[in-house]
Amino acid sequence: FPCIIKCNLITSETPRQQQRSTQISSPHSQAAPAGAVSFSVKHTEGVNVEVRCQSPAEVGPAPGSGTRWPLDKGTVLRFSMSRASTEVNDNKVTVSFYAEGGQPINQAGVFLTGIGISLDVDADRDGVVEKNSPNKASWTWGPEGHGAILLVSCDKENPFTVASDCDDERVFSREDLLDMSRMVLRTEGPQRLPRGYEIILYIPVSEADKVGVFYVQNPFFGQRYMQVLGRRKLYHTVQYTGGAAELDFFVEGLRFPDDTFPGLVSIHVSLLETLSEGIPHAPIFTDTVMFRVAPWIMTPNTLAPVNVFVCSMKDNYLFIKEIKNLVNKAGCDLKVCFGYINRGDRWMQDEIEFGYTHAPHKSFPVVLDSPQDGGLERFPIKDLLGPDFGYVSREPLFEAITSLDSFGNLEVSPPVTVAGKEYPLGRILIGSSFPISAGRRMTRIVRDFLCAQQVQAPVELYSDWLAVGHVDEFVTFVPTSDKKRFRMLMASPAACYKLFREKQKEGQGEATMFKGKGTSDTKRVTINKVLSNNILMQQNQYVQRCIDWNRDVLKKELGLLEEDIIDLPALFKLDKQGKAVPYFPNMVTMIVLAKDLGIPKPFGPIMGGECCLERQTRCLLEPLGLRCRFLEDVCSYHGRLGEVRCGTNVQRRPFAFKWWHVTP
């Protein structure tokens, strides 16, 4: 409780018993009467007093005056209040001074007014704003950690506003407040503050673009939601109501963490006093709370699907029909983006990445928009952004955008443990150039954004050897029911050549590839022709080395063993620029819907009426409880250097794990 004290002497006591002190001077000081050598103290019931002397000796008690202390230089009198006042100046401290021999000389007194002030948040993350938590002004990670959490209000509750809620200083309904974290200012004291005092709520200038605070006026009649702190409001004068009162404030994050913002914001409340007219206010007590802005979190293939998105094009009617059957089997919903929205852009995976944000009081999905804008540029804002569905983007100012900025080049692993360190939300994978080359990389602003979230530490892989350059062209993850819970699938030319050589030895060398592929290419391609093509073999030896380099990185950074990896047969060829493109539809670039897999139909060599590549893939995956469905995507996607995953996107359920239990 800050204490307002008459006679120009200020002390304060908070619920943590903050004290102020005054020095009781020697006889040579003007603050004590001449001839005084000792003093005693009397006080009312609501006051706590402590005397600290340099000399341990005490003067014996005098009748009616209690303990006396020597008036030595450096003697300090500390006093505080144990409860709030009911009236102004309702408590008092009296100091009596004595001469040699114990004769009283004079008295001095101060009147005290105790004001209870506590700014409170949900510091223990249980959904309840507890009173005066000792941990409210700091933030720590882990299961035993503490500190309040903010959501970025990046959704849009009002369909008639242009921007998301965090870009709008207005609140139109109580639904907006449900995204925000509750903050309570508790005050207790007399019916009015003494003249010259006021209570101020404020934020630092450096955090004005990162946090907003709202207050509800007239909570029962004609509610009005006011922004009291934010980009253009650094402080707010609190209306003191007297007695025991609680003022509810609602706090929103305005920005996700990034390279210039670690995610922590502080809000302060101060009791200010002015000593006399014309003199500026000065703080005599401050209470502080700290929040961390909740991160944006990616969802791996091992989480359950909710919605599958695909673009409707003139040439993919049959593909959409097959995807619809797959989605129905998986028990999720299909969302088709029609031409007036996609504007001829079929690459749904490249435009957006689905994730979510989470606080103890709420969670909602958030879509990250790629800087690689095509015909789908307006899709996430027009079709996804809305109530409890957020939107975030990062646009480079000066860097050139390449195909590596498309989000087919953004993947996340399932939860892993690496050398004893747990990554319970997995690790983000992004494709890049080889470390010693000056090739293509994802723009720094997106990489910095992903790193700044802290809970899914990114790993950079080498993908620039591919023409499109996306990590999803050579690695993906599927769920399993065993102890490991997942397998990593990798494209493997070595596995394909091994399979083809086995079939050649079995007398199947003339088995034909690409039957029914639906292209104008009439050349007959057999196993024998593939194995005798030395140029193709050399190109795939190069590709295999690139994949093996990534394999070693993934084993190290994800803590994987060889038995955790499944090699799917794949072949590549190099284009005129020396970049790799799939020789046949790349099965690794699949869509994963729980146990149901939508795999690009490879059109491999037919033996006994069945494609040997499909049979091999079934033998590798179906024993794990997975169901393989091969989808024809040649005309719609493969011929344009994409596959099933590139033309679809999956929104998944969030992790049950609470991100604040992570130890980055």
N, C-alpha and C positions, 0 to 999 in steps of 0.2 A: 504494500500500500504506500504510494507516495504520500508523504506528510507535508501539508502546507502549514507553516509555522509563523505565527505573528512575531513581531519584534525583529524582523529582518534576518531571521535565522532559519535556514531550510534544512530539513532532514527528510529521509524517505525510508519507507519499509514496504517491500513487496512481499508476495507470498513466499519468497525465498529469504525474507528478513534482511533486505538491503538496508544498511545503516549509513547515517551521516554522522560526522563528529565535529566537535568544536574544542579548541584548545583552551584549557583553564590556565591562565598565565600566572607567573610569579608576582610577588609584591611590587616589582619594578615596572609591571605592565599597567597600562591605563585601563585594561579590561577588568581588573579587580580593584576593590577599594584599597587605599593606602593602609598598611598595617596588617592586612589579612595574611595569615600563614596556613590556613586550612579551610576546607569547605565540606559541606554535606549536601545531599540531593534528596528531594521529595518529589513524587510524581503521582499522577492519577493511575487508576487501575489498568487502563488500556495502553500504558507506556512501558517499554522495557529500557533499562538504563544499564550501561556498563562503563566503569571507570578504569583507565589504564594509567599506571604511574611508573615513572622510571625507578623510583625508590620503592622497595617492597614493603617498607614500614607503613603502618596505618596509625592514625590518631584514634584513640579510644572513643567509644560512643558517648555522646552528651545526651542528657535527658531530653527526650522528645525530638531529637534531631537525627537519630540513626548513626550509621557509620560516617566517620570523617576521614578525609584524605589530605595528605600534605599538598600545599599549593606550590609544587616544584615545577621548574621549567620542563616542558614536554608532557605534562599531565594532560590526558585526553579524556573527554567526556563523550561517550557515544550513546545516543538514544534512538529508539525506533518505536513503531506502534504495532501492536499485536492484532488489532482489529480496526475496521473502518469506523469513521465517525458517523454519528447520526445528525449532528449539528456542527456548524462551523465553530472552531475554537473550543471544542468540548473537552479537550484534554490539556494538561498543563505539566510543566517541569519547573520546579523552584530550586535554585541554588542559594544556600546560605553560606556567608563568609565569616570566619572567626579570626580573632587576634590571638596573640600569645596569652595563654591562660584559659583559652576557651570562650572568651567573651564574644558574643555575636556583634558583628559590625553592620552588615547590610545584607540584602537579598536581591537576586535577579531572577526573573521568570520568563518563560516563553509559553505561548498558547499553541496547541497542535491541532491540526485537522487531518485526519487519515483518509486517503482516497484509495480504494482498491482498484487496481488496473491490471488486467491479465488478457493478453492477446493469445488465443488458443486455436490449435489445429489438430488434425488427426495424426499425431506424431507417432503413434504405435501401429498405424495402418490397419485398424480393425473396423473402420467405418464410423467410429464414434469420436467426437471432438471432446477429449478429456480436458479437465481444468488444470491449467498450469503444469503441463508435463515438463519434467526437467530436461527432456531431449528435444524440445520444440525448436530450438535455435540452431540445430545442427542436423547433419544427414549422413547416415552410414549405410553401406550395403550389407547383404547377407541375411540369413534367417533370424539372426539376433539383432539385426540393424534397426534403425529408427529414422524418422523424418517423414514429413508429409509429402504428398504426391499431387501433381497437377496434370490434367489432361489439356492438350492443345485443342481448343474448340474449332477444329478444322472441318466440322460438318456444317450443314446449313438447315436450320429449323424452319426458316421462312422461305417459301418458294418464290416470293416476290422480290427478294434481295438478290443482287448480282454476285456478291462475294460470299465466301464462307464466314461463319460466325466470328472467327478470330480477327477478321479484317473489318468488322462492323462494330462500332462503339455503342450500338443500340441493342437492347434486348426487348423482344416483342412478347414473349410468353414465358411461363414458368418452365416449359420444356428446355429452354436455353439454360436455365440455372441447374438443371439436373446433370449437365456435363461438367459443371464447375465443382470445385472443392469448397466445402464450407469452412469459414473462418469466423470465430466468435470473439467479440470484444466484450469482456465481462467487467463491469464497473460496480463499485459499491461506495457509498458515502452519503453526505448530507444532500438535501434537496437541490442545492445549487453549489457551483464552484465559487470560491471567494473571488472577488474582483481582481482582474489581472492575470487569471489563469485560464488555460485552454488545453484541450487534448487534440493532438494532431496524428493522423494516420498518413504514412508516406512511404515512398519507394525511392531508391537511388536513381539518378539520371541514367546511369548505364543499363538499368533494367526496365526502363519505361517502355521499350518496344518488345518486351518479353513476357509481361504479365499485365493482366487487367483485373480490376476489382469492382464488383457491383454491389449495390445496396438497394433493398426493397423499401420504398416509401409507402406508407399507408397499407400495411400488409393485409388488412381486413376489408378496406373499402377503397375501390379504385386503385389497385396496385400500380405503382410506377417503378420501373427498374432503372436506376441511375448508375452510370459508370462514375465512380469516385476516384479511381486511380487508373492510369494507363498511359498511352503514348503522349497525350497532351495534358495529363493531369498528374503532377508529381506528389501532391499532398491534398488531404481532405480534413477539414475541421469537423471533429466528431461532436454531435449534439449530445451533451451530457444531460441525462434524464433524472438523475438523483435516485437514492435508495439502491437496492440491488437490481441491476439491469443486465440484459444480454442483448447485444446488437449483432445480428447475423449479416455477414458479408459473404459474397460468392466470388471465388477466384478462378480465373482461367489462364491457361498458357497461351501465348500468342505465337510462339516459335518452337519448333523442335530443336533439340541440340544440334549444333554443327561445329565447324572448326573454330569459330569465334565465340561460341556460347556453350559452356560445359553443361548447362541444364539446370543450374542452381539459381534460385531467386530468393530474395529476402524482403520481408515487409516489416515495418517498424511502427510502433505507436509511442509517442512521447507526451509527457505532461510538461507544458511550457509555462514559465512565469515571466512577468515583467516587473522590475523593481520600482520603476516610476514612469510616469508618462514621458514619451519621447525616447525611452530606452528600448531597444529591440528585445523580443522574447528570447529566453534561454532555456534549454531543456534541463529539468531537474530529475527526470526519470525516463527510461526507455525500456520497452519490452520488444523482443524480436522473435519472428518465426521464419523458418526456412522451408522452401519447397524444392523438390526436383521435378522437372518436367518429364512426364512419361515418354519413353522412346517409341519410335516406329519399329515394329517387329515383323519380320518376314515369317511365312509359314511353309514348312517343308512338305514334300509329297506324302510323308507318313501321317499327316493330319487329315481328318475326314473332310471330304469335299462338301461344299454347300451349293455353289452355283458354278456352272460351266458356261463360258462366253465364247461365241463364235460369230464371225461376220458372214452375212448372206451375200454371195456373189452370183454372177450369171452362170458360172461354171462349177459350182460346188453343191448343187442341190442333193446329189447322191451322197456326198460326203456328210452333209448336215443330217441326212436321214440315218446314216450309220452312227454318227455321234449321238443322235437322239436315242437310238436303241441302247448304246453303251451307257449313256447317262441314266436312262430309266432303270437299267440293271443295277447301277451303282446307288440308286436311291437319292439322287440329287436333282437339281433343276437345270434346265437348259435355257440360256438367255441369248436370243439371236439379235445381233446388231444389223439393222437393215441399211440399204444403200444410202438413204438420205442422211444417215449419221456417219457411216464409214467412208463415204465418198470415194469408193473404189479401193480402199485399203483393206487387205485381208489379214494383215499380220497382227492379230490381237495380242499375242505374247510380247511382241516387241514394244508396244505402246505403253503398257502399264505393268505394275507389279502390285499384287494384293498383299496387304499386311493388316496390322491392327495396332491399336494403342489401348492401354489398360491401367486403371487405377483401382484402389480398393472399392470405390463406390460405383464404378462403371467401366465397361469396355465396349469399343465399337470398331468396325473395320475402317481402314484408311488405305486409299489407293495412292501409290507413288507414280507420278506421271513422268515418263521418259522425256529427256530433252530432244530425243529423236522424233520430231513431229512429222506425221504424214497425214493421210486423209482422216485418221482417227483422232486427230488433235483435240477436237471438242467433245469426244465421247465421254471421257471420265467426268467432265464438268457437267455436261448436259444430262447424262444418263445415270451416273453413279452418285455424284455429290448430292446430298440431301439429308433429311433427319437421321441422325446416328449413322451416317456414312461419310467419312472424312476424305479430304483430298490434300495432297502435298506435292510440290514439285521443286526441282532445283534446276535452274537454267544458267549455263555458263555465259559470261559476258564477253570473253575474248577467245576462248579455246574453240577450235574447229570441232564440229560434231562428226563422228564417224559411226559406222555400223556397230562398233563395240559399245556405243551408248544406248543401243536397243536392249530391252530387258530380257531377250533370249540369252543375253550375256550376264544374267544375274540369277544365281541359284543359291539355295541354302540347304545345308546338310541337316539330317535329323540330329537329335541330341547325341553328343559324343563325350568321351573322357580321354584326355591326352596326357600321358605321363602323370596321372594323378589329378590333373586339373579338369574340372567338369565344365562343360558347355551345355547346360540343360536346355538351351533354346537353339542349339546347333551353331554352325558357323557359316557366314555368307561366303559364297564363291563368286569371284568376278574374273572374267578373262582379260588378258592384257598382252603386251608384247614381251618377247624374251628379255630378261633383265639387262642384257648388254646391247640390245638393239634399239633403234629409234623408230619403232613401229607404232601401231595404233594402240591407244589406251582409252579406257573409260575416262570421261572428263573428271578433273580433280574435284570439282564442286560436288559431284555425286559420290565419288569415293570418300571424300571427307565427311559427307553427310552420313554415309553408312558406318564409317568408323566411329563417329561421334555418338551414335546410339549406345555403344559400349557393351551391349548384351549379346551380340552375335559376331564376335571379332572376325573381320573379313580376312580371307585368304586370296591372294592374287595368283591366278594360273596363267599358263601360256596358251593363248588361243589365236594369236595373230597369224599363225600358220594356215588358218582356215580362210577361205574367201569371204565368208560372212563374219567369221571370227567370234562365234558364240560358244560359251562353255557347254550349253545344252546339246551341242553337236557331238560331244564325246563322253559326257558323264551325266548320270541321273541316279535317283535313289528310289527304291521300292520298299514298301512295308512288309515285314514278315512276322510270324507269330512266335518265333523262338526267342531265346535269351537276348540275342543281338538286336532284335526288333527291326532290323532293316538290312538291305544289301545295297552296295554301290555297283551300278552297272556301267561298264566302259565299252566304247566302241573298240573293236580289235581286228585290224587287218590280219594279224598273226593267227587269230582263231579262225578267220575265214579261209585263209590259205591251208591251214591244217585240215579243216573240214573238207575242202575241195580235193585235197590230195588223198584223203581217205576214200572219198567217193570215186575218185579216178582209179584207185587200186581195186575197188569193188566192181570195176567195169562200167562205171556210170559217167565216163569222161565226156560222152556226147550228149549228156542231159542238157537241155536248152534253158537259158535264162530269158527273162523278160516276156514270157508268153502272156498274152492278154494285157500287156502293159498299157495299151491304148495310145501309143505314139506312132508317128510316121516312120520311125527307124525300122527298116526291114532286115537289117543285118542279123544273121543268126549268131548268137553268142553262146558258146558251150563252156563247160568246165575246162576242157582241153585248151581252148583258145585263151581263156583267162590265165591258166597256168603257164602257157607258152609265151605270154606277152611280157618280155623282159622289162620294157619301159614301165609298164603298169606295176610290175613287181618292185622295181627300184623306187618308184614313187611311193608305194605303200610301205616299203622299208623305212623311208624318211618319215612318213606319217606315224608309223608305229613308234619311232624314236621320240617324236613329239609327244605322243600319248603317254609313253613310258616315263618321260620327264615329269609330266603332270601326275602320273600314278605315284611316283615316289614322293612328290610334294603332298599329295592327298593322304597317303599312308602316314606320313610324318605329322601333318597338321590336324588330321582327324583321328589319329590313333588307331588306324586300321591294320588288319593282318590280311594276308593273301586270301584266306578263306572268307573274308568279308566282301570280296570283290568277285563279280561275275563278268566274264568277257563275252560280249555279244558279237557275232561275226559282222564285219563291216569292210567295205572297200572304198577307197577314194581315188581320185585322179587329180592331177594338177592342171590348173588353167594357164593361160598365157602369161599371167603375172607370177606364176609359181605358187599360187595359193590352192589349197585342197578343197575339192567339192565332192559330195558323195557319188560313188559309181552306180550304186543302186539305192533305193530309199533306205535311209539310216534308221535302224530300229531303235537306237538309243533315244532318239528324239521323239519319245512317246508321251502320251498323256496318262497320268496315274490317278485313278479314282478309287482309292482304298485298294481292294483286292482285284479290281478290274482294270486292265491295261489296254489302252487303245494304241496299238503299235503300227507304224507305217508298214504296209504290205511290201516286202522286199522284192517280189517277183524273181526269186532265186531259181536254181535248176529244179525241174520237175522230175520226181522219181516216184513211180507207183501212184501217180495222180496227186502227189503232195510236194510242196516246195520244201527242199531239204533245209533251207534257212529257217523257215517257220517251225519245222519239226525240231530242229536243234534248239531254237529259242524256247519252245514249249518244254522240252526236256530239262532245260536249265531253270525255268521259272515256275512251272506248275507244281513241282514237288514242294515248293515253298508256300503253297496254298494260293497262288496267284492265278488269275484267269486271263488268258491271252486272247485278244480279239484283233485281227489284222485288218487295218482300214486302208482302202485304196485312196492315195493322196497324190498320185503322180501328176495328173492334169491340173489339179487345183493348187498344189503346193510344191511338190518335189521338182517339177519342171522350172520353178521360180526360185530354186535353192532354199526351200523350206520344207518342213515336214508337219506331222500332226500337231505336235506341241506348239510350233510356231504360229499356227492358225487358230489356236484355242488359248484360253486362259482359265484358271481355276481359282475361285475364292474358297478358302478353307476355314474350318473352325480354328479359333485361337488355341494356344497352349493352355492347359490347366495350370501349369507351373506359373508362379508369380515372379515376374522379372526382377523385382527388388530383392529377391532371395539370391540372385546371382552375385558372385564375387568377381568383378572384372579383373 
